[in-house]
Amino acid sequence: MSRHSLFDPEGLPPATGFSYGALSTGGRLLHIAGMTGLASDGSLAETIVEQFTVASRGVARVITEAGGAPGDLVSLTIYTTDVDLYVASLEPIGVAYREVFGRHFPPMALIGVARLFDPRALVELVGVAVVPDQV
């Protein structure tokens, strides 16, 4: 559940697994650094699905640490070194996403890149959230 209004204007192609717009209800803007499948012990998950899962959990952890909830994510940019592999893995990636964020689908973009900072990484997530004001 999100405090923010996600919307899809009429006249655009159907949005599947994302929203075209997110209107925040106020709060503090949180920019989230690129998250890969890198664990705290320095190991990297092997498959793109495992890397996406670890990265998603990292994004959610940053949001909760800032005083928000996963539903406060208002946009997500997904970078991958293998768009074809990502698309072929959409179903399990979707399951992994919903395990972390539920059925909350903010505006998203998938961008293919030649490589990421860690050359072993297959996916990196960069997010923006709006978390509640401190009381």
C-alpha distance (Angstrom), angle and dihedral (degrees) to the residues before:
residue distance angle dihedral
M1 . . .
S2 3.77 . .
R3 3.78 133.2 .
H4 3.79 86.8 -148.6
S5 3.79 129.8 82.3
L6 3.81 114.1 -116.1
F7 3.78 114.8 -167.1
D8 3.81 145.4 176.4
P9 3.81 116.6 -154.2
E10 3.78 118.0 -134.4
G11 3.78 115.3 -104.7
L12 3.81 95.5 42.0
P13 3.81 123.4 103.6
P14 3.82 113.0 -88.1
A15 3.80 112.6 -79.8
T16 3.79 109.9 -130.0
G17 3.79 116.3 -172.7
F18 3.81 93.7 -6.4
S19 3.81 141.6 52.5
Y20 3.78 126.9 -124.9
G21 3.78 94.3 -136.1
A22 3.78 141.7 20.1
L23 3.77 121.1 -162.7
S24 3.77 111.8 -165.5
T25 3.78 121.1 -142.7
G26 3.76 92.9 -141.7
G27 3.73 133.9 -80.7
R28 3.78 136.1 112.5
L29 3.80 121.3 -35.4
L30 3.80 112.8 -124.0
H31 3.81 121.7 -166.0
I32 3.80 112.7 -160.4
A33 3.80 121.4 -150.6
G34 3.78 121.2 -126.5
M35 3.80 110.3 -72.2
T36 3.79 121.9 -158.0
G37 3.80 132.0 177.8
L38 3.80 90.2 -84.5
A39 3.81 113.8 134.2
S40 3.80 124.4 -146.9
D41 3.83 89.5 -103.3
G42 3.81 90.5 58.5
S43 3.79 96.1 -106.3
L44 3.79 119.0 131.5
A45 3.79 122.6 -140.4
E46 3.81 110.2 -115.2
T47 3.81 108.0 -136.8
I48 3.78 128.5 54.1
V49 3.82 90.0 -117.3
E50 3.82 92.0 52.0
Q51 3.80 90.9 46.2
F52 3.81 91.1 49.0
T53 3.81 90.0 50.0
V54 3.81 94.0 51.2
A55 3.81 91.5 44.6
S56 3.83 92.1 49.3
R57 3.79 91.0 51.0
G58 3.81 88.8 50.4
V59 3.81 92.1 52.7
A60 3.81 90.7 49.0
R61 3.80 91.5 47.6
V62 3.81 91.9 54.4
I63 3.81 89.9 50.2
T64 3.80 93.7 50.0
E65 3.81 91.5 44.9
A66 3.83 87.7 56.3
G67 3.81 90.6 53.6
G68 3.78 99.6 -96.0
A69 3.77 138.2 103.6
P70 3.82 130.3 -118.2
G71 3.82 88.9 -98.9
D72 3.80 88.6 65.4
L73 3.82 89.6 75.0
V74 3.82 105.9 115.5
S75 3.81 100.4 178.2
L76 3.79 138.7 10.4
T77 3.79 129.7 -165.2
I78 3.80 115.2 -162.9
Y79 3.79 118.0 -160.3
T80 3.80 118.8 -167.3
T81 3.77 135.5 176.9
D82 3.82 90.4 -149.4
V83 3.81 116.2 41.3
D84 3.82 92.2 175.6
L85 3.81 91.7 54.3
Y86 3.81 90.6 46.4
V87 3.81 92.0 51.5
A88 3.82 91.4 45.8
S89 3.83 87.7 52.9
L90 3.82 96.5 47.0
E91 3.79 95.9 116.5
P92 3.82 97.8 54.7
I93 3.81 90.7 36.9
G94 3.81 88.0 54.6
V95 3.80 90.3 50.8
A96 3.82 90.4 50.0
Y97 3.82 91.1 47.7
R98 3.83 92.9 50.6
E99 3.82 91.2 48.1
V100 3.81 88.3 61.3
F101 3.83 104.7 29.3
G102 3.81 103.5 20.8
R103 3.78 116.5 -145.7
H104 3.82 91.0 -29.5
F105 3.81 108.3 126.9
P106 3.83 113.0 177.8
P107 3.80 123.3 177.5
M108 3.81 109.0 -58.3
A109 3.78 139.3 -179.9
L110 3.80 130.4 -163.1
I111 3.80 113.9 -150.8
G112 3.79 125.8 -174.7
V113 3.79 114.8 -141.3
A114 3.80 134.3 -177.5
R115 3.81 92.1 -122.6
L116 3.77 143.2 -24.2
F117 3.81 128.4 -125.9
D118 3.82 89.9 -92.2
P119 3.81 102.5 52.2
R120 3.83 90.1 -150.1
A121 3.80 92.6 58.5
L122 3.79 117.7 103.4
V123 3.81 97.4 -176.2
E124 3.81 138.4 24.0
L125 3.81 127.1 -172.8
V126 3.81 125.0 -151.7
G127 3.78 117.6 -174.1
V128 3.77 145.0 -177.5
A129 3.80 122.0 -153.0
V130 3.78 135.7 177.5
V131 3.79 109.5 -143.1
P132 3.83 126.1 -168.7
D133 3.77 119.2 -84.9
Q134 3.78 114.1 -98.8
V135 3.77 113.8 -100.4
